Amino acid sequence: MLAKRIIPCLDVDNGRVVKGKKFLDIQDVADPVELAKRYNEEGADELVFYDITASNEQRGIFLNVVEKVAKEIAIPFMVGGGIRTTKDIHQVLRSGADKVSINSAAVQRPELIFESAQKFGSQCTVLSIDAKKVSAGKWNVFINGGRKDTGIDAIEWAKKGESFGAGEIVVNAMDADGEKSGYNLPLTTAIATAVNIPVIASGGAGKIEHFSEVLSQEIDAALAASVFHYDEIKIPALKDYLNDQDISVRRNAK
């Protein structure tokens, strides 16, 4: 069985890591470079960097911050926010990212997923889906930092993203974001069942048991932010716990 991954997420606004609830009430947290160094040392399997206002502000990503973070870590590094073209993708990869996360631009022009997969490979082309419940058993895709409802069904969009060449999907459950009440298992497992590529669960981690709940499903990785940022859960302790729950994780050499 492939080892499950633990992935801290840096939501970055104006060069600082921030965190909110349901994409609102944004609060300053820390310097992204210092946090990245810490997570690299603590045994995170990957690191995600989202420039959370780039798409809504119609600007490019802060490449200088991406470069500084990339220099400090030796783990896979995924970067998203404000990526609209293959030129943008190339610049982000050149700045030190291993993967790019495409969200709003992919919805507006799905061909971007195909172009990225063809030019840079599916392994570094990640479709990020911001999904929110709109009725019983139905979630829609939102774009522009969760501000705009596209009316697109999230599960159907995940299947389409896979068909266009995405090598991985991040499912951002907007209703659970920052709530610390647990991952959205119905949404995330529905998408994982519908596709044949790795799925990363995002949004809702509040206690250590939430990670075992989601990673005991057909989910490949769990992404979290505030519980790691504020030292509520330490990554080494989390991996020890998951190992005790018979969930396969990568362990640091001691």
MARZA-831876 format. One record per residue: residue number from 1; residue in three letters; x, y, z of N, C-alpha, C, O in turn. Coordinates in pm, whole numbers. Example, Ala and Ser with C-alpha at 12.3 -4.5 7.8 and 13.67 -1.06 7.14 Angstrom:
2
REC, seq, type, n_px, n_py, n_pz, ca_px, ca_py, ca_pz, c_px, c_py, c_pz, o_px, o_py, o_pz
REC, 1, ALA, 1319, -569, 780, 1230, -450, 780, 1320, -330, 780, 1424, -332, 846
REC, 2, SER, 1285, -225, 708, 1367, -106, 714, 1290, 3, 787, 1341, 114, 804
This chain:
254
REC, seq, type, n_px, n_py, n_pz, ca_px, ca_py, ca_pz, c_px, c_py, c_pz, o_px, o_py, o_pz
REC, 1, MET, 84, -119, 0, 0, 0, 0, 87, 124, 0, 184, 132, 75
REC, 2, LEU, 53, 220, -84, 128, 344, -88, 111, 421, 42, 2, 424, 100
REC, 3, ALA, 220, 482, 88, 214, 560, 211, 125, 683, 190, 130, 748, 86
REC, 4, LYS, 45, 713, 291, -39, 833, 289, 49, 954, 319, 148, 944, 391
REC, 5, ARG, 11, 1069, 263, 93, 1190, 278, 29, 1292, 371, -93, 1309, 373
REC, 6, ILE, 114, 1360, 447, 73, 1470, 534, 130, 1598, 473, 251, 1611, 454
REC, 7, ILE, 40, 1694, 443, 80, 1811, 366, 36, 1940, 435, -83, 1972, 433
REC, 8, PRO, 128, 2015, 494, 93, 2148, 544, 68, 2244, 428, 128, 2232, 321
REC, 9, CYS, -21, 2340, 452, -56, 2436, 348, -27, 2578, 395, -67, 2618, 504
REC, 10, LEU, 44, 2652, 311, 70, 2793, 338, -22, 2877, 250, 1, 2889, 130
REC, 11, ASP, -125, 2935, 309, -209, 3032, 238, -140, 3167, 252, -127, 3220, 362
REC, 12, VAL, -97, 3224, 140, -14, 3345, 144, -87, 3464, 83, -146, 3454, -24
REC, 13, ASP, -81, 3576, 155, -140, 3703, 109, -38, 3813, 136, 3, 3834, 250
REC, 14, ASN, 2, 3882, 29, 102, 3989, 42, 229, 3943, 113, 287, 4015, 194
REC, 15, GLY, 272, 3821, 79, 399, 3771, 130, 395, 3715, 270, 500, 3679, 324
REC, 16, ARG, 277, 3706, 332, 263, 3651, 467, 167, 3533, 468, 70, 3531, 392
REC, 17, VAL, 194, 3435, 554, 100, 3324, 571, -18, 3375, 653, -1, 3438, 757
REC, 18, VAL, -138, 3345, 604, -261, 3388, 671, -354, 3268, 686, -330, 3163, 626
REC, 19, LYS, -458, 3283, 765, -558, 3176, 780, -691, 3238, 816, -698, 3336, 890
REC, 20, GLY, -798, 3178, 762, -931, 3226, 792, -1027, 3110, 813, -985, 2996, 834
REC, 21, LYS, -1157, 3141, 807, -1261, 3040, 814, -1352, 3055, 694, -1401, 3164, 664
REC, 22, LYS, -1374, 2943, 625, -1459, 2943, 506, -1418, 3052, 408, -1503, 3115, 344
REC, 23, PHE, -1287, 3074, 396, -1225, 3168, 302, -1250, 3314, 344, -1230, 3406, 264
REC, 24, LEU, -1293, 3337, 470, -1320, 3472, 519, -1246, 3495, 651, -1182, 3403, 703
REC, 25, ASP, -1255, 3619, 704, -1195, 3654, 833, -1047, 3617, 837, -1002, 3541, 924
REC, 26, ILE, -972, 3670, 741, -832, 3633, 725, -745, 3698, 833, -752, 3818, 855
REC, 27, GLN, -663, 3616, 898, -573, 3663, 1004, -428, 3631, 969, -399, 3528, 909
REC, 28, ASP, -338, 3723, 1007, -195, 3702, 984, -142, 3590, 1073, -182, 3580, 1189
REC, 29, VAL, -53, 3506, 1019, 2, 3395, 1097, 154, 3404, 1112, 205, 3411, 1223
REC, 30, ALA, 227, 3405, 999, 372, 3395, 1010, 440, 3422, 876, 376, 3448, 774
REC, 31, ASP, 572, 3415, 881, 654, 3427, 761, 657, 3292, 689, 686, 3190, 752
REC, 32, PRO, 628, 3288, 558, 621, 3159, 488, 754, 3083, 482, 755, 2960, 486
REC, 33, VAL, 864, 3155, 474, 994, 3088, 466, 1026, 3016, 597, 1073, 2902, 596
REC, 34, GLU, 1000, 3082, 710, 1026, 3019, 840, 936, 2898, 863, 981, 2796, 915
REC, 35, LEU, 809, 2910, 825, 718, 2796, 841, 760, 2680, 752, 758, 2564, 794
REC, 36, ALA, 799, 2711, 628, 841, 2606, 534, 961, 2530, 588, 965, 2407, 581
REC, 37, LYS, 1058, 2601, 642, 1176, 2536, 700, 1135, 2442, 814, 1186, 2331, 825
REC, 38, ARG, 1043, 2489, 898, 1000, 2408, 1011, 932, 2279, 965, 959, 2172, 1017
REC, 39, TYR, 844, 2291, 866, 771, 2173, 819, 864, 2075, 749, 846, 1954, 759
REC, 40, ASN, 962, 2126, 679, 1060, 2040, 615, 1136, 1958, 720, 1159, 1839, 701
REC, 41, GLU, 1173, 2023, 829, 1249, 1958, 936, 1162, 1859, 1015, 1211, 1758, 1064
REC, 42, GLU, 1031, 1889, 1027, 942, 1806, 1107, 895, 1679, 1035, 834, 1591, 1097
REC, 43, GLY, 923, 1669, 906, 889, 1547, 835, 763, 1553, 751, 703, 1450, 721
REC, 44, ALA, 720, 1675, 714, 608, 1685, 620, 645, 1615, 490, 761, 1616, 450
REC, 45, ASP, 547, 1555, 424, 575, 1483, 299, 580, 1575, 179, 652, 1550, 83
REC, 46, GLU, 501, 1682, 185, 500, 1783, 79, 464, 1916, 144, 428, 1922, 262
REC, 47, LEU, 474, 2022, 65, 431, 2154, 111, 351, 2220, -1, 389, 2214, -118
REC, 48, VAL, 241, 2283, 37, 158, 2356, -60, 164, 2505, -28, 158, 2546, 88
REC, 49, PHE, 175, 2585, -133, 180, 2731, -123, 70, 2786, -213, 75, 2770, -335
REC, 50, TYR, -29, 2852, -152, -136, 2915, -229, -130, 3066, -213, -139, 3118, -102
REC, 51, ASP, -114, 3137, -325, -130, 3282, -323, -280, 3306, -334, -336, 3302, -443
REC, 52, ILE, -346, 3332, -221, -492, 3322, -215, -567, 3439, -277, -688, 3430, -296
REC, 53, THR, -498, 3549, -307, -569, 3663, -366, -526, 3692, -510, -578, 3784, -573
REC, 54, ALA, -432, 3614, -564, -380, 3641, -698, -488, 3634, -805, -496, 3721, -892
REC, 55, SER, -572, 3530, -800, -675, 3514, -904, -778, 3625, -896, -815, 3684, -998
REC, 56, ASN, -826, 3653, -776, -929, 3756, -761, -878, 3894, -797, -952, 3977, -848
REC, 57, GLU, -748, 3918, -769, -689, 4049, -799, -632, 4055, -941, -574, 4156, -981
REC, 58, GLN, -649, 3946, -1017, -604, 3941, -1157, -456, 3977, -1170, -417, 4055, -1257
REC, 59, ARG, -374, 3919, -1084, -230, 3943, -1091, -156, 3810, -1087, -215, 3705, -1062
REC, 60, GLY, -27, 3817, -1114, 55, 3698, -1108, 93, 3664, -966, 73, 3743, -873
REC, 61, ILE, 147, 3545, -949, 189, 3498, -818, 318, 3567, -776, 395, 3613, -861
REC, 62, PHE, 343, 3576, -646, 466, 3637, -595, 580, 3536, -608, 607, 3459, -517
REC, 63, LEU, 647, 3539, -724, 750, 3441, -752, 870, 3454, -659, 937, 3354, -629
REC, 64, ASN, 899, 3576, -612, 1014, 3593, -522, 993, 3516, -391, 1089, 3462, -335
REC, 65, VAL, 870, 3512, -343, 841, 3436, -220, 850, 3286, -248, 902, 3210, -166
REC, 66, VAL, 800, 3244, -363, 810, 3103, -402, 956, 3060, -406, 991, 2953, -355
REC, 67, GLU, 1041, 3141, -465, 1184, 3109, -475, 1248, 3095, -337, 1327, 3003, -314
REC, 68, LYS, 1215, 3185, -247, 1273, 3181, -112, 1231, 3055, -38, 1313, 2993, 31
REC, 69, VAL, 1105, 3017, -51, 1056, 2895, 14, 1123, 2772, -45, 1169, 2684, 27
REC, 70, ALA, 1130, 2767, -179, 1186, 2650, -248, 1330, 2624, -206, 1373, 2508, -198
REC, 71, LYS, 1406, 2730, -180, 1546, 2714, -142, 1564, 2650, -5, 1671, 2597, 26
REC, 72, GLU, 1459, 2655, 77, 1470, 2608, 215, 1418, 2467, 238, 1429, 2415, 348
REC, 73, ILE, 1361, 2405, 135, 1299, 2274, 157, 1351, 2169, 59, 1399, 2201, -50
REC, 74, ALA, 1341, 2044, 101, 1386, 1932, 17, 1272, 1837, -13, 1295, 1726, -62
REC, 75, ILE, 1150, 1879, 16, 1031, 1796, -8, 954, 1851, -128, 973, 1967, -164
REC, 76, PRO, 869, 1770, -191, 791, 1820, -304, 712, 1946, -267, 660, 1958, -157
REC, 77, PHE, 705, 2038, -362, 652, 2171, -337, 547, 2204, -444, 579, 2214, -562
REC, 78, MET, 422, 2221, -400, 313, 2255, -491, 275, 2403, -474, 263, 2452, -362
REC, 79, VAL, 258, 2472, -586, 229, 2615, -583, 106, 2646, -667, 91, 2595, -778
REC, 80, GLY, 17, 2731, -614, -102, 2771, -687, -141, 2914, -658, -94, 2975, -562
REC, 81, GLY, -229, 2967, -743, -277, 3103, -727, -235, 3191, -843, -116, 3214, -863
REC, 82, GLY, -331, 3241, -918, -300, 3334, -1027, -232, 3271, -1147, -174, 3342, -1229
REC, 83, ILE, -239, 3138, -1160, -177, 3069, -1274, -280, 3057, -1386, -383, 2991, -1369
REC, 84, ARG, -253, 3121, -1500, -351, 3128, -1608, -302, 3071, -1741, -383, 3037, -1827
REC, 85, THR, -171, 3061, -1758, -114, 3020, -1886, 0, 2921, -1864, 48, 2903, -1752
REC, 86, THR, 42, 2856, -1974, 157, 2767, -1963, 284, 2846, -1933, 378, 2793, -1874
REC, 87, LYS, 288, 2974, -1973, 402, 3059, -1938, 408, 3079, -1787, 516, 3074, -1727
REC, 88, ASP, 292, 3101, -1725, 287, 3114, -1579, 337, 2986, -1513, 414, 2990, -1417
REC, 89, ILE, 292, 2872, -1566, 333, 2743, -1510, 484, 2726, -1519, 549, 2684, -1424
REC, 90, HIS, 539, 2760, -1636, 683, 2749, -1656, 759, 2836, -1556, 861, 2793, -1502
REC, 91, GLN, 710, 2957, -1533, 778, 3048, -1439, 774, 2994, -1297, 872, 3003, -1223
REC, 92, VAL, 661, 2937, -1258, 648, 2882, -1123, 740, 2761, -1105, 805, 2747, -1002
REC, 93, LEU, 745, 2675, -1206, 834, 2559, -1198, 980, 2602, -1195, 1061, 2544, -1122
REC, 94, ARG, 1013, 2702, -1272, 1151, 2754, -1272, 1187, 2818, -1138, 1304, 2824, -1101
REC, 95, SER, 1086, 2866, -1068, 1110, 2930, -938, 1128, 2828, -826, 1157, 2865, -712
REC, 96, GLY, 1112, 2700, -858, 1141, 2596, -760, 1026, 2504, -725, 1043, 2412, -644
REC, 97, ALA, 909, 2526, -783, 795, 2437, -756, 814, 2304, -829, 875, 2299, -936
REC, 98, ASP, 761, 2198, -770, 760, 2066, -834, 627, 2039, -902, 619, 1960, -997
REC, 99, LYS, 521, 2105, -853, 386, 2088, -906, 319, 2224, -909, 353, 2314, -831
REC, 100, VAL, 224, 2239, -1000, 141, 2359, -1001, -4, 2320, -976, -51, 2217, -1024
REC, 101, SER, -72, 2402, -900, -213, 2382, -870, -294, 2482, -951, -277, 2604, -937
REC, 102, ILE, -381, 2430, -1036, -463, 2516, -1123, -607, 2510, -1075, -661, 2401, -1052
REC, 103, ASN, -670, 2625, -1061, -805, 2628, -1007, -896, 2712, -1097, -959, 2659, -1189
REC, 104, SER, -903, 2842, -1071, -995, 2929, -1145, -971, 2926, -1296, -1066, 2918, -1374
REC, 105, ALA, -844, 2933, -1335, -813, 2938, -1479, -853, 2810, -1551, -889, 2814, -1668
REC, 106, ALA, -846, 2697, -1480, -886, 2570, -1540, -1036, 2565, -1565, -1081, 2509, -1665
REC, 107, VAL, -1113, 2624, -1475, -1258, 2630, -1493, -1292, 2718, -1613, -1377, 2683, -1695
REC, 108, GLN, -1224, 2831, -1623, -1251, 2924, -1731, -1202, 2874, -1866, -1259, 2907, -1970
REC, 109, ARG, -1095, 2792, -1863, -1041, 2736, -1987, -980, 2599, -1957, -860, 2588, -1932
REC, 110, PRO, -1063, 2495, -1961, -1016, 2361, -1923, -897, 2312, -2006, -822, 2225, -1961
REC, 111, GLU, -880, 2367, -2125, -767, 2326, -2210, -632, 2349, -2142, -532, 2286, -2177
REC, 112, LEU, -629, 2441, -2043, -504, 2468, -1973, -452, 2343, -1902, -331, 2322, -1894
REC, 113, ILE, -543, 2260, -1852, -502, 2135, -1787, -431, 2046, -1888, -323, 1992, -1861
REC, 114, PHE, -492, 2031, -2006, -434, 1948, -2112, -299, 2004, -2156, -203, 1929, -2173
REC, 115, GLU, -292, 2135, -2176, -166, 2198, -2221, -55, 2178, -2119, 59, 2150, -2155
REC, 116, SER, -89, 2192, -1990, 11, 2173, -1886, 59, 2028, -1881, 178, 2001, -1870
REC, 117, ALA, -36, 1936, -1889, 0, 1794, -1884, 87, 1754, -2002, 181, 1676, -1988
REC, 118, GLN, 56, 1809, -2120, 133, 1778, -2240, 273, 1837, -2234, 370, 1773, -2276
REC, 119, LYS, 284, 1959, -2183, 412, 2029, -2186, 501, 1997, -2067, 623, 1987, -2080
REC, 120, PHE, 439, 1979, -1949, 519, 1962, -1827, 497, 1827, -1759, 572, 1791, -1668
REC, 121, GLY, 395, 1754, -1801, 366, 1624, -1743, 250, 1626, -1646, 231, 1723, -1572
REC, 122, SER, 173, 1518, -1646, 60, 1507, -1554, 105, 1507, -1408, 32, 1550, -1320
REC, 123, GLN, 228, 1458, -1384, 275, 1446, -1246, 290, 1581, -1178, 291, 1588, -1055
REC, 124, CYS, 301, 1688, -1255, 312, 1820, -1191, 192, 1908, -1223, 196, 2028, -1197
REC, 125, THR, 86, 1850, -1278, -36, 1925, -1310, -146, 1883, -1214, -203, 1774, -1228
REC, 126, VAL, -176, 1969, -1118, -273, 1937, -1013, -397, 2025, -1030, -386, 2147, -1042
REC, 127, LEU, -513, 1962, -1030, -638, 2037, -1035, -686, 2060, -893, -711, 1966, -818
REC, 128, SER, -699, 2186, -856, -750, 2223, -724, -896, 2264, -738, -930, 2349, -821
REC, 129, ILE, -982, 2204, -656, -1126, 2230, -664, -1175, 2289, -533, -1169, 2224, -429
REC, 130, ASP, -1225, 2413, -538, -1293, 2473, -423, -1441, 2438, -436, -1509, 2487, -527
REC, 131, ALA, -1489, 2354, -346, -1626, 2303, -358, -1709, 2338, -234, -1660, 2336, -122
REC, 132, LYS, -1835, 2372, -259, -1926, 2409, -151, -2060, 2340, -172, -2108, 2330, -285
REC, 133, LYS, -2120, 2293, -64, -2248, 2224, -72, -2358, 2322, -110, -2372, 2429, -50
REC, 134, VAL, -2437, 2286, -211, -2548, 2371, -255, -2684, 2305, -233, -2787, 2373, -231
REC, 135, SER, -2684, 2173, -217, -2806, 2099, -183, -2764, 1961, -137, -2645, 1928, -141
REC, 136, ALA, -2857, 1879, -95, -2824, 1747, -43, -2746, 1664, -145, -2795, 1638, -256
REC, 137, GLY, -2627, 1623, -109, -2546, 1540, -197, -2492, 1609, -320, -2449, 1542, -414
REC, 138, LYS, -2494, 1741, -323, -2445, 1814, -440, -2354, 1929, -398, -2389, 2009, -311
REC, 139, TRP, -2238, 1934, -461, -2140, 2039, -434, -2105, 2108, -565, -2083, 2042, -666
REC, 140, ASN, -2098, 2240, -562, -2060, 2317, -680, -1916, 2364, -669, -1860, 2376, -560
REC, 141, VAL, -1857, 2391, -785, -1722, 2446, -792, -1730, 2598, -780, -1810, 2663, -847
REC, 142, PHE, -1645, 2653, -694, -1633, 2798, -678, -1496, 2842, -726, -1399, 2767, -717
REC, 143, ILE, -1488, 2966, -777, -1360, 3019, -824, -1336, 3158, -764, -1415, 3210, -686
REC, 144, ASN, -1222, 3217, -804, -1182, 3350, -755, -1174, 3353, -603, -1235, 3436, -537
REC, 145, GLY, -1095, 3257, -549, -1078, 3251, -405, -1206, 3217, -331, -1227, 3263, -219
REC, 146, GLY, -1293, 3138, -394, -1418, 3097, -332, -1528, 3199, -338, -1629, 3186, -268
REC, 147, ARG, -1511, 3302, -419, -1608, 3412, -424, -1721, 3391, -525, -1828, 3450, -511
REC, 148, LYS, -1697, 3308, -626, -1794, 3297, -736, -1838, 3153, -757, -1755, 3064, -777
REC, 149, ASP, -1969, 3130, -753, -2027, 2999, -779, -2037, 2980, -931, -2104, 3058, -1000
REC, 150, THR, -1970, 2875, -982, -1973, 2851, -1126, -2096, 2773, -1170, -2129, 2771, -1289
REC, 151, GLY, -2164, 2708, -1075, -2276, 2622, -1109, -2233, 2485, -1159, -2317, 2403, -1196
REC, 152, ILE, -2101, 2460, -1162, -2048, 2332, -1211, -2046, 2230, -1097, -2002, 2262, -986
REC, 153, ASP, -2092, 2109, -1123, -2090, 2002, -1024, -1946, 1959, -998, -1871, 1928, -1091
REC, 154, ALA, -1906, 1956, -871, -1767, 1929, -835, -1721, 1790, -875, -1607, 1772, -918
REC, 155, ILE, -1808, 1690, -861, -1768, 1553, -894, -1749, 1538, -1045, -1653, 1475, -1090
REC, 156, GLU, -1842, 1595, -1122, -1827, 1589, -1269, -1703, 1664, -1314, -1635, 1623, -1408
REC, 157, TRP, -1674, 1776, -1247, -1556, 1856, -1283, -1427, 1778, -1253, -1331, 1786, -1330
REC, 158, ALA, -1425, 1704, -1143, -1308, 1623, -1111, -1283, 1519, -1220, -1169, 1498, -1261
REC, 159, LYS, -1391, 1455, -1266, -1376, 1354, -1372, -1326, 1419, -1502, -1243, 1362, -1573
REC, 160, LYS, -1377, 1537, -1531, -1333, 1607, -1652, -1186, 1647, -1640, -1110, 1636, -1736
REC, 161, GLY, -1147, 1693, -1521, -1007, 1730, -1500, -913, 1614, -1521, -806, 1630, -1579
REC, 162, GLU, -953, 1497, -1475, -872, 1377, -1497, -862, 1346, -1646, -755, 1311, -1695
REC, 163, SER, -973, 1358, -1716, -972, 1327, -1860, -886, 1424, -1939, -834, 1389, -2045
REC, 164, PHE, -869, 1545, -1887, -784, 1645, -1953, -637, 1626, -1920, -552, 1691, -1981
REC, 165, GLY, -604, 1540, -1823, -465, 1510, -1796, -413, 1548, -1659, -294, 1531, -1632
REC, 166, ALA, -499, 1597, -1570, -453, 1627, -1434, -403, 1499, -1369, -464, 1393, -1383
REC, 167, GLY, -291, 1509, -1297, -235, 1391, -1234, -274, 1375, -1089, -244, 1273, -1027
REC, 168, GLU, -342, 1476, -1035, -380, 1475, -895, -489, 1580, -874, -499, 1676, -950
REC, 169, ILE, -570, 1561, -770, -677, 1656, -740, -672, 1693, -592, -663, 1606, -505
REC, 170, VAL, -679, 1824, -566, -695, 1872, -428, -841, 1914, -413, -892, 1995, -490
REC, 171, VAL, -908, 1857, -312, -1048, 1890, -286, -1055, 1983, -165, -1039, 1939, -51
REC, 172, ASN, -1079, 2111, -191, -1092, 2210, -84, -1239, 2223, -45, -1317, 2284, -118
REC, 173, ALA, -1276, 2167, 69, -1415, 2172, 114, -1439, 2305, 183, -1400, 2324, 299
REC, 174, MET, -1503, 2397, 112, -1520, 2533, 164, -1601, 2538, 292, -1572, 2618, 380
REC, 175, ASP, -1702, 2454, 305, -1786, 2454, 424, -1707, 2415, 549, -1742, 2455, 660
REC, 176, ALA, -1602, 2337, 531, -1524, 2288, 645, -1401, 2373, 672, -1339, 2358, 778
REC, 177, ASP, -1363, 2461, 581, -1238, 2536, 590, -1229, 2615, 721, -1314, 2699, 750
REC, 178, GLY, -1125, 2585, 800, -1100, 2658, 923, -1194, 2624, 1037, -1179, 2679, 1147
REC, 179, GLU, -1290, 2536, 1015, -1389, 2504, 1118, -1338, 2402, 1220, -1389, 2395, 1332
REC, 180, LYS, -1238, 2325, 1182, -1176, 2225, 1269, -1275, 2119, 1318, -1260, 2064, 1427
REC, 181, SER, -1375, 2091, 1236, -1477, 1992, 1274, -1463, 1863, 1195, -1550, 1776, 1202
REC, 182, GLY, -1353, 1849, 1121, -1328, 1728, 1045, -1339, 1750, 895, -1405, 1843, 849
REC, 183, TYR, -1273, 1665, 820, -1275, 1672, 674, -1415, 1638, 621, -1492, 1568, 687
REC, 184, ASN, -1447, 1689, 505, -1576, 1659, 442, -1564, 1523, 372, -1530, 1515, 255
REC, 185, LEU, -1594, 1418, 447, -1578, 1283, 392, -1674, 1252, 278, -1632, 1190, 181
REC, 186, PRO, -1802, 1292, 285, -1891, 1262, 172, -1842, 1321, 40, -1843, 1254, -63
REC, 187, LEU, -1800, 1447, 43, -1750, 1512, -79, -1620, 1448, -127, -1608, 1410, -243
REC, 188, THR, -1525, 1436, -37, -1392, 1390, -77, -1393, 1245, -123, -1328, 1210, -221
REC, 189, THR, -1467, 1160, -53, -1473, 1019, -95, -1552, 1003, -224, -1523, 913, -303
REC, 190, ALA, -1652, 1089, -246, -1727, 1082, -373, -1635, 1114, -490, -1644, 1049, -595
REC, 191, ILE, -1549, 1212, -473, -1455, 1246, -581, -1349, 1138, -596, -1316, 1100, -709
REC, 192, ALA, -1297, 1087, -485, -1194, 982, -493, -1248, 856, -561, -1174, 788, -632
REC, 193, THR, -1376, 827, -540, -1439, 711, -603, -1460, 734, -752, -1459, 639, -831
REC, 194, ALA, -1480, 861, -789, -1513, 893, -928, -1391, 900, -1020, -1405, 894, -1142
REC, 195, VAL, -1271, 915, -962, -1150, 929, -1044, -1049, 820, -1010, -1064, 749, -910
REC, 196, ASN, -948, 808, -1094, -844, 707, -1074, -708, 769, -1049, -605, 702, -1066
REC, 197, ILE, -706, 895, -1008, -581, 964, -976, -582, 1001, -828, -689, 1004, -766
REC, 198, PRO, -466, 1030, -770, -461, 1063, -627, -547, 1183, -591, -557, 1279, -668
REC, 199, VAL, -609, 1176, -473, -693, 1284, -423, -640, 1330, -286, -612, 1248, -199
REC, 200, ILE, -627, 1460, -271, -583, 1521, -146, -703, 1589, -81, -770, 1671, -143
REC, 201, ALA, -730, 1554, 45, -840, 1616, 120, -791, 1744, 185, -682, 1747, 243
REC, 202, SER, -871, 1849, 177, -834, 1978, 235, -955, 2044, 300, -1064, 2047, 242
REC, 203, GLY, -934, 2097, 419, -1039, 2173, 488, -1103, 2097, 600, -1169, 1996, 577
REC, 204, GLY, -1085, 2146, 725, -1159, 2090, 837, -1080, 2020, 945, -1137, 1981, 1046
REC, 205, ALA, -948, 2000, 926, -870, 1929, 1028, -867, 2008, 1158, -833, 2126, 1159
REC, 206, GLY, -905, 1941, 1268, -906, 2008, 1395, -841, 1927, 1506, -791, 1982, 1605
REC, 207, LYS, -843, 1795, 1490, -779, 1708, 1589, -718, 1589, 1518, -745, 1563, 1401
REC, 208, ILE, -636, 1519, 1592, -554, 1414, 1531, -640, 1303, 1470, -603, 1243, 1369
REC, 209, GLU, -756, 1276, 1532, -844, 1171, 1481, -901, 1202, 1343, -934, 1110, 1268
REC, 210, HIS, -912, 1330, 1310, -964, 1366, 1178, -875, 1314, 1066, -924, 1281, 957
REC, 211, PHE, -746, 1306, 1092, -654, 1256, 990, -673, 1106, 969, -670, 1059, 855
REC, 212, SER, -692, 1031, 1076, -714, 887, 1058, -848, 860, 992, -861, 765, 915
REC, 213, GLU, -949, 943, 1022, -1080, 925, 961, -1072, 940, 808, -1129, 860, 734
REC, 214, VAL, -1000, 1042, 762, -995, 1066, 617, -896, 972, 548, -921, 926, 436
REC, 215, LEU, -783, 943, 614, -681, 862, 549, -710, 712, 555, -641, 632, 491
REC, 216, SER, -812, 674, 631, -855, 533, 628, -948, 509, 510, -985, 395, 481
REC, 217, GLN, -987, 617, 441, -1066, 607, 319, -972, 596, 198, -850, 587, 213
REC, 218, GLU, -1031, 597, 79, -950, 591, -44, -897, 729, -80, -908, 773, -194
REC, 219, ILE, -840, 795, 20, -783, 929, 4, -632, 916, 17, -583, 844, 105
REC, 220, ASP, -558, 985, -68, -413, 965, -73, -334, 1056, 20, -223, 1023, 60
REC, 221, ALA, -392, 1171, 54, -318, 1265, 137, -414, 1358, 210, -527, 1380, 166
REC, 222, ALA, -367, 1412, 322, -446, 1508, 399, -367, 1638, 411, -252, 1640, 453
REC, 223, LEU, -433, 1744, 372, -373, 1877, 377, -435, 1953, 495, -555, 1941, 521
REC, 224, ALA, -353, 2031, 565, -403, 2109, 678, -316, 2232, 695, -204, 2239, 645
REC, 225, ALA, -371, 2330, 768, -299, 2456, 787, -289, 2494, 934, -185, 2475, 997
REC, 226, SER, -398, 2548, 989, -390, 2610, 1122, -347, 2514, 1232, -276, 2555, 1324
REC, 227, VAL, -388, 2387, 1227, -349, 2294, 1333, -197, 2273, 1336, -140, 2243, 1441
REC, 228, PHE, -133, 2288, 1220, 13, 2281, 1214, 75, 2417, 1248, 172, 2424, 1323
REC, 229, HIS, 19, 2524, 1191, 75, 2657, 1214, 83, 2692, 1362, 181, 2750, 1408
REC, 230, TYR, -23, 2657, 1436, -32, 2695, 1577, 13, 2586, 1672, -14, 2592, 1792
REC, 231, ASP, 83, 2484, 1618, 138, 2375, 1700, 32, 2297, 1776, 61, 2238, 1881
REC, 232, GLU, -90, 2296, 1725, -194, 2216, 1789, -172, 2067, 1763, -207, 1982, 1844
REC, 233, ILE, -113, 2037, 1648, -75, 1901, 1613, 67, 1906, 1556, 96, 1983, 1465
REC, 234, LYS, 154, 1823, 1611, 291, 1814, 1561, 298, 1701, 1458, 243, 1593, 1481
REC, 235, ILE, 364, 1725, 1348, 369, 1625, 1241, 432, 1493, 1286, 377, 1388, 1253
REC, 236, PRO, 545, 1492, 1359, 599, 1363, 1403, 501, 1284, 1490, 488, 1163, 1475
REC, 237, ALA, 432, 1354, 1582, 333, 1286, 1668, 215, 1235, 1586, 162, 1128, 1613
REC, 238, LEU, 175, 1312, 1485, 66, 1270, 1398, 103, 1142, 1323, 22, 1051, 1311
REC, 239, LYS, 226, 1136, 1273, 268, 1016, 1200, 279, 895, 1292, 247, 783, 1251
REC, 240, ASP, 324, 917, 1415, 327, 807, 1511, 185, 754, 1536, 162, 633, 1539
REC, 241, TYR, 92, 846, 1552, -48, 809, 1577, -105, 730, 1459, -168, 626, 1477
REC, 242, LEU, -83, 781, 1337, -136, 713, 1218, -75, 574, 1202, -144, 480, 1164
REC, 243, ASN, 53, 563, 1232, 118, 432, 1226, 54, 335, 1325, 34, 218, 1294
REC, 244, ASP, 22, 385, 1444, -44, 302, 1545, -185, 261, 1500, -238, 159, 1545
REC, 245, GLN, -245, 341, 1411, -378, 310, 1358, -370, 222, 1232, -470, 202, 1163
REC, 246, ASP, -250, 171, 1204, -223, 86, 1087, -248, 159, 955, -289, 99, 856
REC, 247, ILE, -223, 289, 956, -227, 369, 833, -84, 394, 791, -6, 452, 866
REC, 248, SER, -50, 352, 672, 88, 360, 624, 129, 504, 598, 66, 574, 519
REC, 249, VAL, 236, 548, 664, 291, 683, 643, 443, 673, 630, 505, 577, 676
REC, 250, ARG, 500, 774, 567, 646, 780, 558, 699, 826, 693, 649, 922, 752
REC, 251, ARG, 800, 756, 742, 858, 791, 872, 997, 849, 853, 1071, 807, 765
REC, 252, ASN, 1031, 946, 935, 1165, 1004, 932, 1264, 906, 996, 1232, 836, 1092
REC, 253, ALA, 1384, 905, 941, 1488, 824, 1002, 1528, 886, 1136, 1545, 1008, 1147
REC, 254, LYS, 1542, 803, 1238, 1575, 854, 1372, 1720, 822, 1406, 1767, 857, 1514
